[in-house]
Amino acid sequence: MLSWIKRTLAAGLLAGRAGLTACGGGSDEDPTVAQTLTSYPEFSILAEAVAAAELTPALGNTGARLTLFAPTNDAFAALLSELGLTQAQLLANKPLLTRVLTYHVLGQAVTSPQVPTGQAITTLQGGSLTAARGGAGLVLTDERGRTSRVTRADLHARNGVVHVIDRVVLPRGTVVEMARANPDFSLLVQALDAAGLSGTLGGTGPFTVFAPTNAAFTALLQELGLTSQALLANQALLTQVLTYHVLSPQLVRKADIRPGRAVTPLQGGFFKIDVAGDVATIVDGRNRSSRIVATDLAATNGVIHVVDRVLLPPYRTIVQTAQALPDFSLLVEAVVAADLAGILSQPGPFTVFAPTNAAFAALLQELGTTQEALFADKALLRKVLTYHVIAGVVLKADVPLATPITTLQSDTFTVDATLSVTDQRARSAKLVATDVLTSNGVIHVLDRVILPRP
């Protein structure tokens, strides 16, 4: 690592990438950057960290020109609290130390007035910082969205310049590290730890995580009638819910979202994402909506999208969902009479074009029969009902238009661009609602019973 740092400094690549203007550094009588750290008591932890990471020679290299953003002891104390580490644990973790410390170093000597604002400043670690000036002076924002203020600038050294900062800046981390660094994800982090999933999401991935905010978790507790302690103690439920928020191994950025299509998370089941203008909304397995309020928070092993409501996996089959909706009571009776309830409760998945009660009432009048007579004719009933079912999950966005769609009954029907369905008898029905998600498929609502060929 040390030899790589020296080669990078010699090549002067970082200044070119960051668009920096270099200063000449201090005089030969000044201490080096490394010696500066031992000259100020407020840098004692930083000096220990530099020594533990074996970076003292690099920061003492008089042939280099460096800028060091130097965190104080108070800044390190706050970092330890933030990361849940002791000082000994941090100093013993050389890879982490090296990654963090080199993120504080630029490969040119840049005074405070020369620090560019509004653009990425590439660090020795390879990640970038951004700087802004305002009433608080020069403020740095790291790759985790955290800010650090320059409290004292331009301590000149023989081989560069040191700026004192009030918070340790952190490079991009894993999705778990990124969540830990954001106070608005503290309940999510607690849930991940309680479910034993932090290690998993700290792995190679790639992962796409739809991350609920603290407000989202608070609302969930009220919705479920649970306390935080009860939820965190239920590892099975936690695992089921949290893995429903994760895609793996998949890296799905905002630009990769396919609106209206089924998305299969790590937990199983599916949900969909609808997009209207700049607003993306997730419809979960219980047909609840959650808005994506921030996207593309990049991590080393994936990407995080922030959601304002906790997603819940489906818990009702197609049959159970229909039973819970009063407008499908005749359909449910028909399914039971035809001995199809067991089939439509299997994993499937299935797509059901479900006629309403009004649709069944109109059919009875059309056929000149009674409900009792129709439901007593099991063969006819099965033929009609299986004509409303196709294999697989076909959401509205994936319904093929003007193309014969083969049903479980084996006949076909077609759907046009207006969502009008034409059956084998040239009769038309209208899709009046779509994409009712269930645990074993999806329901689309029809205003008329469609019929196969006689």
C-alpha positions as MATLAB code, in Angstrom:
seq = 'MLSWIKRTLAAGLLAGRAGLTACGGGSDEDPTVAQTLTSYPEFSILAEAVAAAELTPALGNTGARLTLFAPTNDAFAALLSELGLTQAQLLANKPLLTRVLTYHVLGQAVTSPQVPTGQAITTLQGGSLTAARGGAGLVLTDERGRTSRVTRADLHARNGVVHVIDRVVLPRGTVVEMARANPDFSLLVQALDAAGLSGTLGGTGPFTVFAPTNAAFTALLQELGLTSQALLANQALLTQVLTYHVLSPQLVRKADIRPGRAVTPLQGGFFKIDVAGDVATIVDGRNRSSRIVATDLAATNGVIHVVDRVLLPPYRTIVQTAQALPDFSLLVEAVVAADLAGILSQPGPFTVFAPTNAAFAALLQELGTTQEALFADKALLRKVLTYHVIAGVVLKADVPLATPITTLQSDTFTVDATLSVTDQRARSAKLVATDVLTSNGVIHVLDRVILPRP';
ca = [
       0.000    0.000    0.000;
       2.813    2.413    0.915;
       4.629    1.897   -2.375;
       1.370    2.487   -4.279;
       0.875    5.773   -2.411;
       4.367    6.918   -3.316;
       3.882    6.016   -6.974;
       0.567    7.889   -7.045;
       2.114   10.970   -5.488;
       5.036   10.910   -7.895;
       2.747   10.645  -10.889;
       0.703   13.654   -9.748;
      -2.489   12.053  -11.001;
      -4.727   13.199   -8.190;
      -4.303   16.892   -8.848;
      -5.311   16.457  -12.453;
      -8.396   14.460  -11.579;
      -9.505   16.852   -8.862;
      -8.846   20.013  -10.828;
      -6.702   21.367   -7.963;
      -4.284   24.281   -7.944;
      -1.169   23.322   -6.022;
       0.764   25.572   -3.697;
       4.424   25.282   -3.028;
       4.182   23.966    0.514;
       6.194   25.260    3.472;
       9.885   26.005    3.843;
      12.678   23.514    4.552;
      12.579   24.633    8.177;
       8.974   23.578    8.623;
       8.086   20.115    9.963;
       6.758   17.532    7.516;
       3.066   16.674    7.510;
       3.857   13.618    9.648;
       5.867   15.698   12.132;
       3.096   18.299   12.318;
       0.792   15.664   13.782;
       3.161   15.020   16.681;
       3.529   18.759   17.322;
      -0.107   19.292   18.352;
      -1.735   17.432   21.286;
      -5.117   17.603   19.518;
      -3.747   15.235   16.846;
      -2.486   12.501   19.192;
      -5.061    9.912   18.095;
      -4.528   10.779   14.434;
      -0.754   10.365   14.898;
      -1.350    6.955   16.526;
      -3.621    5.951   13.658;
      -1.108    7.042   11.017;
       1.599    5.003   12.771;
      -0.687    1.954   13.125;
      -1.499    2.104    9.400;
       2.241    2.469    8.622;
       1.608    5.714    6.768;
       4.148    7.854    8.671;
       6.846    7.464    5.971;
       4.425    8.533    3.239;
       3.302   11.632    5.160;
       6.913   12.408    5.960;
       8.137   12.089    2.369;
       9.842   15.434    1.615;
       9.688   14.719   -2.104;
       5.903   14.741   -2.027;
       3.404   17.586   -1.933;
       0.406   16.712    0.212;
      -2.777   18.119    1.665;
      -3.996   16.497    4.859;
      -7.444   17.147    6.300;
      -6.587   16.357    9.910;
      -9.343   15.246   12.337;
      -8.916   16.227   15.978;
      -9.080   13.897   18.942;
     -12.691   14.972   19.498;
     -13.467   14.059   15.896;
     -12.003   10.579   16.438;
     -13.931   10.137   19.677;
     -17.145   10.944   17.822;
     -16.196    8.479   15.072;
     -15.648    5.660   17.571;
     -19.112    6.306   19.017;
     -20.613    6.420   15.519;
     -18.987    3.135   14.450;
     -19.478    1.387   17.789;
     -15.751    0.677   18.089;
     -13.108    1.191   20.745;
      -9.934    3.060   19.916;
      -7.974   -0.189   20.226;
     -10.308   -1.938   17.759;
      -9.987    0.871   15.245;
      -6.194    1.005   15.501;
      -5.999   -2.778   15.114;
      -7.998   -2.735   11.870;
      -5.223   -1.763    9.457;
      -7.250   -2.125    6.217;
     -10.018    0.121    7.573;
      -7.510    2.608    8.989;
      -5.612    2.815    5.717;
      -8.803    3.317    3.726;
     -10.060    6.053    6.077;
      -6.759    7.892    6.533;
      -5.808    8.006    2.849;
      -9.286    9.415    2.207;
      -8.104   12.498    4.136;
      -5.078   13.069    1.875;
      -4.752   14.844   -1.478;
      -1.738   14.303   -3.715;
      -0.997   18.039   -4.009;
      -0.455   20.830   -1.509;
      -3.635   22.913   -1.686;
      -4.278   25.929    0.526;
      -7.764   26.685    1.772;
      -8.539   29.368   -0.857;
      -7.439   26.951   -3.600;
      -9.787   24.110   -2.590;
     -12.314   23.864   -5.457;
     -16.016   23.895   -4.635;
     -18.906   22.199   -6.400;
     -16.851   19.398   -7.925;
     -15.408   16.058   -6.913;
     -11.992   16.235   -5.251;
     -10.226   12.904   -5.631;
      -8.340   11.684   -2.582;
      -5.373    9.411   -2.225;
      -7.769    6.616   -1.251;
      -9.447    6.898   -4.661;
     -12.786    8.199   -3.426;
     -13.889   11.798   -3.612;
     -14.886   14.698   -1.392;
     -16.864   17.804   -2.266;
     -16.312   21.207   -0.718;
     -18.572   24.205   -0.178;
     -18.071   27.644    1.323;
     -20.616   29.495    3.419;
     -21.234   31.018    6.788;
     -19.556   28.033    8.446;
     -16.451   28.466    6.302;
     -15.096   25.582    4.256;
     -17.229   22.451    4.659;
     -16.406   19.013    3.241;
     -19.017   16.406    2.331;
     -17.892   12.801    2.177;
     -19.206    9.889    0.114;
     -21.662    8.968    2.852;
     -23.289   12.401    2.818;
     -21.657   13.392    6.129;
     -20.170   16.880    6.575;
     -16.998   18.083    8.268;
     -15.973   21.690    8.858;
     -12.451   23.067    8.439;
     -11.862   24.768   11.799;
      -8.291   25.884   11.123;
      -6.675   26.097    7.724;
      -3.260   26.283    6.147;
      -0.844   24.836    8.673;
       2.129   24.832    6.329;
       4.475   21.879    6.338;
       7.720   21.229    4.480;
       5.931   18.829    2.129;
       2.449   20.295    2.025;
      -0.341   21.783    4.077;
      -2.614   20.628    6.910;
      -6.232   21.709    7.446;
      -7.888   20.887   10.774;
     -11.386   19.354   10.538;
     -13.998   18.680   13.220;
     -15.213   15.317   11.949;
     -13.545   12.257   10.439;
     -14.666   11.955    6.826;
     -15.484    8.482    5.563;
     -15.246    6.983    2.082;
     -18.014    4.973    0.555;
     -18.659    1.784    2.526;
     -20.778   -1.332    2.226;
     -24.543   -0.904    2.305;
     -24.451   -1.677    6.035;
     -21.659    0.826    6.705;
     -23.521    3.463    4.714;
     -26.662    2.799    6.750;
     -24.744    3.009   10.046;
     -23.372    6.393    9.016;
     -26.860    7.822    8.418;
     -28.824    8.648   11.613;
     -32.110    8.298    9.714;
     -31.396    4.573    9.272;
     -30.717    3.810   12.942;
     -33.843    1.629   13.297;
     -33.014   -0.198   10.078;
     -29.513   -0.921   11.410;
     -30.976   -2.204   14.696;
     -33.291   -4.475   12.720;
     -30.462   -5.792   10.532;
     -28.347   -6.536   13.602;
     -31.252   -8.224   15.405;
     -32.008  -10.382   12.353;
     -28.355  -11.329   11.928;
     -28.282   -9.843    8.425;
     -25.548   -7.216    8.846;
     -22.863   -9.715    7.938;
     -24.756  -10.832    4.855;
     -25.252   -7.293    3.556;
     -21.626   -6.520    4.344;
     -20.604   -9.215    1.867;
     -19.636   -9.071   -1.779;
     -23.106   -8.598   -3.233;
     -23.956   -6.761   -5.312;
     -27.060   -5.758   -3.378;
     -29.862   -3.346   -4.154;
     -31.446   -2.254   -0.880;
     -34.709   -0.365   -0.521;
     -33.998    1.220    2.852;
     -36.870    2.408    5.090;
     -36.301    5.506    7.203;
     -36.831    5.708   10.949;
     -40.198    7.362   10.309;
     -41.140    4.413    8.097;
     -40.311    1.932   10.882;
     -42.218    3.988   13.449;
     -45.284    3.957   11.203;
     -44.938    0.183   10.737;
     -44.976   -0.423   14.489;
     -48.228    1.509   14.752;
     -49.674   -0.334   11.755;
     -48.818   -3.762   13.186;
     -49.644   -2.828   16.769;
     -46.177   -3.839   17.951;
     -43.518   -2.264   20.124;
     -40.000   -1.827   18.835;
     -38.806   -4.458   21.321;
     -41.402   -6.979   20.138;
     -40.475   -6.477   16.494;
     -36.725   -6.729   17.119;
     -37.257   -9.892   19.177;
     -39.153  -11.607   16.337;
     -36.197  -12.709   14.224;
     -38.272  -14.766   11.801;
     -40.577  -11.846   10.985;
     -37.667   -9.404   10.815;
     -35.755  -11.610    8.407;
     -38.806  -12.085    6.195;
     -39.522   -8.359    6.055;
     -35.931   -7.152    5.656;
     -34.979   -9.610    2.906;
     -38.084   -8.451    1.034;
     -36.259   -5.104    0.692;
     -33.151   -6.616   -0.914;
     -32.344   -7.657   -4.478;
     -29.301   -9.887   -4.855;
     -27.130  -10.463   -6.750;
     -28.497   -7.451   -8.584;
     -27.416   -3.845   -8.966;
     -30.506   -1.861   -9.927;
     -29.989    1.882  -10.164;
     -32.788    4.365  -10.769;
     -32.105    4.295  -14.517;
     -32.457    0.482  -14.519;
     -35.978    0.423  -13.021;
     -38.511   -1.178  -15.349;
     -41.825    0.446  -14.388;
     -44.758   -1.857  -13.774;
     -42.724   -5.063  -13.984;
     -42.489   -7.727  -11.307;
     -39.430   -7.375   -9.072;
     -38.299  -10.497   -7.205;
     -36.517   -9.757   -3.901;
     -34.203  -12.005   -1.897;
     -37.068  -13.126    0.357;
     -39.154  -14.366   -2.567;
     -42.523  -13.157   -3.729;
     -42.512   -9.995   -5.778;
     -43.422   -6.332   -5.841;
     -43.625   -3.717   -8.573;
     -42.395   -0.173   -9.064;
     -44.584    2.400  -10.796;
     -43.070    5.611  -12.125;
     -45.016    8.824  -12.774;
     -42.792   11.699  -13.812;
     -39.977   11.870  -11.271;
     -41.919    9.959   -8.606;
     -41.266    6.237   -8.193;
     -43.666    4.235   -6.018;
     -43.354    0.641   -4.876;
     -46.478   -1.483   -4.548;
     -45.696   -4.329   -2.165;
     -47.155   -7.806   -1.822;
     -50.011   -6.490    0.310;
     -50.827   -3.759   -2.236;
     -49.505   -1.024    0.050;
     -47.617    1.881   -1.517;
     -44.195    3.207   -0.558;
     -42.522    6.145   -2.243;
     -38.840    6.097   -3.184;
     -37.631    9.420   -1.768;
     -33.930    9.145   -2.640;
     -32.085    6.967   -5.116;
     -28.664    5.696   -6.100;
     -26.778    6.036   -2.810;
     -23.711    4.165   -3.980;
     -21.988    1.643   -1.724;
     -18.928   -0.495   -2.348;
     -21.110   -3.586   -2.655;
     -24.320   -2.191   -4.100;
     -26.763    0.679   -4.085;
     -29.347    2.051   -1.637;
     -32.724    3.574   -2.473;
     -34.571    5.275    0.407;
     -38.269    4.466    0.916;
     -40.807    6.218    3.138;
     -42.722    3.082    4.120;
     -41.609   -0.411    5.155;
     -42.499   -2.956    2.468;
     -44.377   -6.069    3.534;
     -44.328   -9.377    1.679;
     -47.601  -10.948    0.540;
     -49.494  -13.152    2.967;
     -52.673  -14.024    1.034;
     -53.071  -16.343   -1.920;
     -55.264  -15.504   -4.888;
     -58.186  -17.323   -3.257;
     -57.658  -15.643    0.132;
     -57.398  -12.239   -1.540;
     -60.647  -12.803   -3.428;
     -62.334  -13.969   -0.222;
     -61.346  -10.701    1.438;
     -62.946   -8.588   -1.308;
     -66.766   -8.501   -1.199;
     -67.061   -7.823   -4.927;
     -65.664  -11.300   -5.660;
     -68.049  -13.338   -3.478;
     -69.722  -15.019   -6.484;
     -66.335  -15.790   -8.036;
     -65.210  -17.415   -4.784;
     -68.396  -19.493   -4.644;
     -67.828  -20.563   -8.242;
     -64.181  -21.494   -7.585;
     -65.191  -23.604   -4.589;
     -68.061  -25.262   -6.510;
     -65.668  -26.142   -9.345;
     -63.099  -27.616   -6.902;
     -60.488  -25.100   -8.078;
     -59.729  -23.464   -4.703;
     -56.932  -25.933   -3.999;
     -55.299  -25.403   -7.379;
     -55.436  -21.610   -7.142;
     -53.954  -21.788   -3.638;
     -50.840  -23.600   -4.863;
     -47.557  -21.711   -5.364;
     -48.265  -21.227   -9.055;
     -47.761  -18.462   -9.870;
     -51.000  -17.630  -11.673;
     -52.563  -14.598  -13.296;
     -56.327  -14.476  -12.794;
     -58.730  -12.285  -14.766;
     -61.392  -12.040  -12.086;
     -65.046  -11.185  -12.929;
     -66.957   -9.100  -10.389;
     -70.324  -10.037   -8.864;
     -72.027   -7.740  -11.398;
     -70.234   -9.603  -14.183;
     -71.574  -12.946  -12.910;
     -75.098  -11.535  -12.555;
     -74.944  -10.336  -16.184;
     -73.733  -13.773  -17.322;
     -76.665  -15.537  -15.666;
     -79.037  -13.234  -17.492;
     -77.182  -13.712  -20.779;
     -77.286  -17.501  -20.480;
     -80.850  -17.559  -19.188;
     -79.888  -19.673  -16.209;
     -79.749  -19.452  -12.434;
     -76.741  -19.333  -10.153;
     -77.695  -22.719   -8.729;
     -77.899  -24.306  -12.191;
     -74.589  -22.814  -13.342;
     -72.731  -23.773  -10.187;
     -74.173  -27.297  -10.337;
     -72.643  -27.850  -13.799;
     -69.095  -28.500  -12.586;
     -67.693  -29.345  -16.029;
     -68.962  -26.095  -17.566;
     -67.945  -24.098  -14.508;
     -64.379  -25.458  -14.582;
     -64.147  -24.780  -18.301;
     -65.255  -21.154  -17.859;
     -63.168  -20.442  -14.775;
     -59.904  -21.937  -16.058;
     -60.416  -19.789  -19.164;
     -59.809  -16.819  -16.850;
     -56.437  -18.103  -15.622;
     -53.003  -18.045  -17.235;
     -49.778  -19.512  -15.897;
     -47.122  -17.188  -14.508;
     -47.161  -13.627  -13.243;
     -48.273  -11.223  -15.961;
     -48.631   -7.694  -14.674;
     -50.447   -5.040  -16.663;
     -47.177   -3.762  -18.154;
     -46.395   -7.234  -19.511;
     -49.819   -8.158  -20.927;
     -49.222   -8.867  -24.627;
     -51.490   -6.706  -26.759;
     -53.310   -7.958  -29.854;
     -51.708  -11.355  -29.338;
     -53.527  -14.588  -28.438;
     -53.035  -15.368  -24.739;
     -53.273  -19.046  -23.886;
     -55.202  -19.911  -20.736;
     -55.172  -22.929  -18.416;
     -58.324  -24.054  -20.189;
     -56.217  -24.107  -23.435;
     -58.312  -21.610  -25.447;
     -57.026  -18.071  -26.025;
     -58.278  -14.518  -25.678;
     -56.788  -11.185  -26.741;
     -56.309   -7.830  -25.053;
     -56.094   -4.568  -26.982;
     -54.458   -1.234  -26.153;
     -57.616    0.002  -24.409;
     -57.486   -3.029  -22.078;
     -60.532   -4.547  -23.714;
     -60.590   -8.346  -23.690;
     -62.075  -10.287  -26.606;
     -63.004  -13.887  -25.918;
     -63.508  -16.904  -28.207;
     -67.104  -15.892  -28.838;
     -66.129  -12.371  -29.981;
     -67.590  -10.910  -26.787;
     -65.823   -7.985  -25.101;
     -64.979   -7.385  -21.472;
     -63.070   -4.522  -19.890;
     -60.195   -4.650  -17.455;
     -61.413   -2.229  -14.785;
     -58.546   -2.764  -12.315;
     -55.140   -4.376  -12.615;
     -52.194   -5.644  -10.622;
     -53.754   -6.800   -7.350;
     -50.725   -8.617   -5.945;
     -50.961  -11.873   -3.993;
     -48.534  -14.453   -2.643;
     -48.994  -16.769   -5.622;
     -49.735  -14.407   -8.465;
     -51.740  -11.415   -9.550;
     -55.403  -10.543  -10.095;
     -56.828   -8.315  -12.826;
     -60.504   -7.337  -12.490;
     -62.986   -7.888  -15.344;
     -66.405   -6.277  -15.764;
     -67.716   -9.279  -17.729;
     -67.268  -13.040  -17.613;
     -65.384  -14.154  -20.727;
     -66.298  -17.423  -22.422;
     -64.275  -20.036  -24.284;
     -65.521  -21.535  -27.525;
     -68.694  -23.653  -27.055;
];
